[in-house]
Amino acid sequence: MPEQPRTAAIVVNPVKVDEPALREALSAAEKRWGWNETIWLETTEDDPGSGQTKEALEKGVDVVIAAGGDGTVRTVAEELRGTGTPLALLPSGTGNLLARNLNLTLDDIENALDSAFAGGDRSIDMGVIELRDGTGSTRRHAYLVMAGVGIDAQMIAATDEDLKAKHGWLAYVKAIGTVLRDKNQLRVRYRLDDHGQHSMRAHTVLIGNCGSLPANILLLPEAAVDDGQFDIVVLRPEGFIGWVQIVVKIFWENGVLRRTSVGRRLMGADREVRAMNYLKGKEFVMRLSRAEEVELDGDLFGRASALRTWVDPSSLIVKVPKEA
């Protein structure tokens, strides 16, 4: 019996895409691979993709395509987690963090749609996080790339959205300058897996499911999206020298030397510096002395005075090019 034509849904952030060009490319890909007409679902200011993804699942689609920025991808993935319905990426934002970490082609609609309709399946981990504020209420979310407390969340809060829309990641440069003038440190108590309670002071704590950022920045060099663990980095610089150590570690050692075995041997790229420490584990619990901004995959999720996050291994299927 011949195989029945399959159906996709596409969750579109209309602000991020060229609708006529995308509809034309969709039609061509459907004909090329023998799929039914794709169900078109647009995000709104009130619903950034959750309700649209649930609607797609109720209709029994074979794949859900996320066409938008990191926020759209995260929201769609949160609903697809554990369902077995694959997520396909059509990167359309500034960061495209998951696509970068999966080494997917950016700015190539035809290739992205070929992967959606005829690509292979790759199972990846997701992070789940519970945030608690001062009232005792708890919010639960899922994320794909990173959760952060400290300077990175403050930087996102200080970023001019109009400037970001025009100049992409360069907009964060101004925000970094603003945030670095803030001398406040995080006072933290934390537990990693079953290793007991620890205390520390830090400027930033980043919990990563992936390790790469835009501009080829390798923040978490050992992070893998399917290893069942988080890689965590704690930034705790003391003055100007501490920030220099962090910059050298991230941009020179991680970004250049670590990519070759010779560089690692000659320059000691596996060496930790005092201002920057790495941890690895499956569950991370953190309590803060005061409520702080929290970011997930580059979006703010309000303030929290405590959080618990854990890995949900192999909980999401992502479409990748067939040859991968």
N, C-alpha and C positions, 0 to 999 in steps of 0.2 A: 504494500500500500504506500503510495507517495506521501512524503512528509507534509503535514499541514503547515501552511504559512504561519509564521510567528508574528507577534506584535510587540512593539516597544512603546514605552511612554517617555516623553522628554519633559523634564521639569526645567523651565526656562526663567532665568532672571531677565526680564525685558530690558533692564537698564544696561546689561552687560553684553548683549548680543546684537548683531545685525540681522533682524528678523527675516527680511526678504532673502538674504544670502543663505541663512540657515535653512529656511523652508525649501529652497531650491536644492541645496546639498542633501537634505533629508530625502526628498523625492527621488533624487538620482540614486542614493544608496539603497533605498527600499527596492527599486527596480533592479539594481545590480545584484542584490542578494536574495530577492524573492520574498521580501517581508511585506506584511500588510501596512496600511497607512499608519504612521506613528501618531499616538495620542498626544496632543499638544496641551501642556498644563503650565500656566504662568504663575510665578510667585507674586505676592502682593506685599505691601508694607506690613499688613497685619499677619500674614502667613508666609514666611520665607521659604516654604517648601515642605513642611511636615504634612499638612492636609493634602497637598497635591500628590505626595508619595503614597499616602494611605489610599487615596483614590485609585492610583495606578495599581497597587497591590490588590485592591478589591476587584479590579477588572481582570486580574490574572495575567498581567503582562509577563513577557519573558525576560525583559531587561528594562531598567530605568536609567535613562541618560540624564546626567546633571549638567546643565549648560549655564554656568555662572561662575562666580568667584568661590573662594574658600568657604564662605559662609553657606552658600547654596549646597556645595558638595557635602559639608559636614551635616547639614540638616537632612538631606536626602539619605545619607549613609546611616544616620541615627535611626531612621525608620526602617531601613533595609537590614539592619544588624540582626543576625540570627534567622532571617526569613528564608535564605537560600536563593532569593532573587538577586541577580547580579547588578552591580552598579557599573555604568560606563561613564567615562569622564570626557566632557567637551570643555577643556579649560578656557575660561573667558575673563578671568580677573587679573588682579595685580600680582598676587603671590603664586597661585597654582601649586601650593605646597605638596599635596599628595601626588599630583602628576609628576612633579620634579623628582620626588623620592622614589617613584616607580619607573623613572627614566622614560616617561612617555613623551611623545612629540608634542610640542606646544605650537599654537597658531597654525594648525593644519586640520581643518574641518573634515576633509575627505578621509584622511588617515584615521582620525578619531571615530568617525562613523563606521568605517570598515572594521575597526576593533569592536565597536558596539554590536554590530550585526554578525560578524564572522570571526571574532577574535577568540583567544583562549581565556580560561578562567584561572584566576589566581586568588587564593584565600589569604587574607591578611588579618592582623589583629586590630582591635579597636580598644581605646581607653574608655572606661566608664568612671565618672566622677560624681561624688556627692558633695555639695557645698552647703555649709551651714552659716547663717548670719547670727547676729546678736539676739534675735528673737527666738532662736531655737528651731525655726523652720528649716527644712532640708529640700534642696533642689537637686535633681539628678539629670545629667546630660552625658552624651557620648562624644568622643572626639577622635580624630584620625592622626594628627600630627603631634601637637604639643599642648600642654597646659602650663600656664606660667603665672607666677605671683612676684611682684616687685617691679623692677625697672621696665621690663618688657610690657607689662600691663599698663604701667603709668605712661609709657611712651605712646601706646595705642590711644590712650585717653587724651593725650595732648596733641595728637596728630590732626592737622587741618584736613577735613575730608575733601574740600574743594581742591586743595593743593594735591592731595593724593590722586584724585580723579584725573588731574592734568599731567602729573609728573610721576605717578606710580610710587615706587619705594623710596625715591629721593625725598618725598615729603616727610619721611621719618627722620631725616637728618636734623631738621629744625626741632622736631620733638625731642630728639636725643639730647640736644643742648639744653633744653628746658628741664628735662628730667634729671640730668646729671648734676644740676645745681641743688637738687633736693638731697640733703645729707641724712635723711631718715633711713634707718636700717630696719630690717625685719628681725624680730625676736621670735624664734621658732622652737617649738618642741616637736619632734617627729619620731615615727617608727617606720622602719622599712622591713617588710615581711615579719619574721618573728625574732628580730635582732634587738629587741628592747628599745627603751626610750632614750633619746638623745636631745641635747639642746645646742643651739648655735645662733649666731648672728650672721645675717647675709643681706646683700642688696637684692638678689634675685634667686628664685628657685624655678627651674624649668624641668618638667617631666615629659620626656619625649618618647613617642612611638616610632618616630622617624628622626633623622639627624641632619638633613640638608635644608638650607634656607636659600632664598634667591641670591643672586650674585655669586653662586658657587661657594657659599659659606657653609663649611662643614662643622656645625656646632657640636654634634654628638657623633663622633667618628665610628663608634661601634654599634650604633643603633641600627636595628633591622626591623622592618615592618611586620615580619612573620616569625620572630624568635620567641614569642610568648613572654617577653620581659620589657620593662621600661628601662631607658637610660636616663639618668637624672644628673643635671649639672647644677652646682651651687656656686654662684658668684659672690665672693666676699672680699673685694679689693680694699686695701688700706691706703688711701691716697693715690697720688698720680702714678707711682711705681706699680701699684696693684693693677691699675687699668692698663698700663703698658704690658704687663705680664699677660693679661687676658687677651689683648689685641694680638700679641705675638703668638700666643697659643692657638687662637682661632684661625687667624689669617695666614700665619706662616707655617706653624707645625701641622695643624689639622688640614689647612688648605693646600699646602705644597709638599712638605716633607713626608707626611704620613702616606701619601699616595704612592710612594716608592719604598721598597725594602731598604735600599741604600740610604735614603734619607732618614728612615727610622733608626738605622744602626748608627749612622754618623752623628746625628743631632739629638738622639734621645727623645724622639717624638712621643714615646709612650710615657714620659715622665710627667707627673702632675706638678702644678705650680701652687703655691700657697693660696693665691687669690681665686683659684678655680678648682673645684673638686668634683669628681664623678662618682656616682653610685649606680647600682643596678639591682632591680628586683621586680616583683610581680604586684605588690601592693604597697602603697605609700600613704601614711596618715600624717597630717600636719596640723598643728594648732598654732595660731598666731596671737601675739599679745594685743593686737587690735585688728579690726576688720580692714582688709586690703582688697584692691581691685584684682580680679581674676580674668585671665584671657584663655580662650580655647580656640585653637586654629586661627588666631589673629583677630578674633572678635571678643569684645568685653561681655562678661556675664555677671556684672555686679560685684558687690563686695562680699567677702566671706571671712569669718574669723577661724574657721576650721574646714578641712577638706579630707576626704578619703577617696583615693583613686586606685583602680585595679585594672589589670589587663583582661580583656575578653578575647582569648586566643582564637584565631581562624574564624572569626564571627562574621566576616564580610567577604563576599566574592566580588572581585573587581575584574572587568574585562580588560585584557591586554592584547597587544598585537599577536597574531598567531605564531610568528616566529619566536616570540619570547617564551 
